[in-house]
Amino acid sequence: MKTKLLESWYELCRDATRQRIVVVSLSVICALLFMVSAVSFHDNDVATSDLQGASRHKIPFGFRAVAMQSAGPLPEIHSGDYVDVIIDSAISLERVLVFDVIDLPNRQTTVVLAVPMTEVAMVANAASLGVVSLVLVG
């Protein structure tokens, strides 16, 4: 069986014209498979990000996204809202854009804020220590 298959393959690729046809057809098949797999992976990524509540906003120029998990209760906030950031009982930042709110089962709520670049280190450090509170701006 194996020798018969090899003989038929050699028979097919005997001259240069047939070799070109075989190489081009195999290249087209591989390209189609790659395109189909790339499109299917892209569709799955979009669907998962929509399920996780991906934000529709862009981070403004000069700002960075800082993610923090809530240590306690949060006000009812959504993507696009503005909050004041309180660190150690003092208002550190006013009117910070809520970039995204991620609620996953059996996990704490994760809030992603668009923070000015000059304040990123302070907010990220306070978030890692768990001393950040958010107040919804009306």
PAVEX-43477 format. One line per field, with one value per residue (C-alpha): x, y, z. Coordinates in Angstrom, 3 decimals, decimal comma. Example, Ala and Ser with C-alpha at 12.3 -4.5 7.8 and 13.67 -1.06 7.14 Angstrom:
! residues 2
X <- [12,300_13,670]
Y <- [-4,500_-1,060]
Z <- [7,800_7,140]
//
This chain:
! residues 138
X <- [0,000_2,746_4,878_1,838_1,053_4,662_4,725_1,545_2,991_6,201_4,117_2,151_5,246_7,290_7,696_8,151_4,706_2,928_5,192_4,210_0,526_0,845_2,812_0,385_-2,671_-1,180_-0,312_-3,873_-5,290_-2,959_-3,845_-7,564_-7,137_-5,156_-7,777_-10,641_-8,859_-7,886_-11,462_-12,887_-10,418_-11,173_-14,930_-14,422_-12,278_-14,924_-17,673_-15,736_-14,828_-18,496_-19,512_-17,021_-18,451_-15,684_-15,726_-16,755_-14,591_-11,037_-8,432_-7,750_-4,277_-1,915_-3,869_-3,200_-5,553_-5,243_-7,176_-8,188_-10,356_-12,943_-12,165_-15,642_-18,954_-18,911_-21,485_-23,448_-20,890_-20,717_-18,281_-18,229_-19,091_-16,831_-15,585_-13,442_-10,480_-9,930_-6,619_-6,077_-9,139_-8,139_-9,448_-6,475_-8,117_-11,374_-13,564_-11,649_-13,188_-14,360_-12,986_-14,435_-16,242_-15,720_-18,036_-17,102_-18,798_-17,024_-14,597_-14,360_-15,490_-12,601_-12,742_-10,473_-9,885_-8,334_-5,830_-3,612_-0,097_1,413_-0,777_-0,544_2,127_0,290_-3,065_-1,584_0,395_-2,638_-4,763_-2,264_-2,351_-6,160_-6,471_-8,447_-12,111_-14,265_-17,043_-19,476_-19,653_-23,219]
Y <- [0,000_2,432_1,670_1,974_5,398_6,554_5,282_7,183_10,330_10,038_9,414_12,596_14,729_13,309_16,466_20,151_21,284_18,765_19,660_23,318_22,424_20,243_22,908_25,692_23,608_22,579_26,239_27,320_24,613_25,638_29,321_28,522_26,468_29,273_31,862_29,760_29,150_32,832_33,972_31,439_32,409_36,106_35,508_33,587_36,369_38,973_36,830_36,246_39,888_40,864_38,390_39,877_43,373_44,937_48,686_50,685_53,672_54,497_55,466_59,189_60,318_60,704_58,276_54,665_51,855_50,729_47,667_47,166_44,680_45,858_45,086_46,043_47,122_49,371_51,872_50,885_51,867_51,138_51,770_55,464_56,691_59,045_58,375_60,110_58,049_58,159_56,894_56,806_58,963_61,747_62,516_61,809_62,138_63,702_62,656_59,580_57,683_54,131_52,273_48,852_46,915_43,152_40,955_37,286_34,594_33,679_36,627_40,143_42,886_44,297_47,971_49,416_53,169_55,553_57,364_60,309_59,135_61,207_59,494_55,889_54,724_56,110_54,582_51,215_50,981_51,913_49,411_46,637_47,512_47,624_51,189_52,647_53,614_54,838_57,417_57,779_61,311_62,417]
Z <- [0,000_1,003_-2,051_-4,303_-2,841_-3,301_-6,878_-7,717_-6,102_-8,136_-11,247_-10,587_-9,999_-12,860_-14,930_-13,997_-15,145_-12,954_-10,049_-10,351_-10,476_-7,369_-5,441_-6,382_-5,501_-2,133_-1,442_-2,205_0,073_2,924_2,455_2,571_5,744_7,357_6,369_7,717_11,016_11,376_10,772_13,220_15,964_15,434_15,759_19,015_20,482_19,723_21,232_24,469_24,871_24,406_27,116_29,545_29,068_27,013_27,014_23,961_24,986_24,011_26,556_26,083_24,999_27,959_30,125_31,137_32,146_35,761_36,929_40,532_42,366_44,827_48,435_49,527_48,078_45,016_43,859_40,759_38,113_34,401_31,574_30,722_34,243_36,172_39,702_42,304_43,520_47,281_48,670_52,438_53,213_50,810_47,330_45,081_41,660_40,572_37,621_36,475_33,548_34,270_31,277_32,063_34,799_34,779_36,835_36,751_38,841_42,097_41,724_43,030_40,658_38,621_37,690_34,996_35,235_32,715_34,946_33,932_33,173_36,002_38,627_37,382_39,834_42,869_41,888_40,868_44,129_46,231_44,307_45,003_48,711_48,706_50,029_47,106_47,285_44,423_44,676_41,789_40,384_39,691]
//
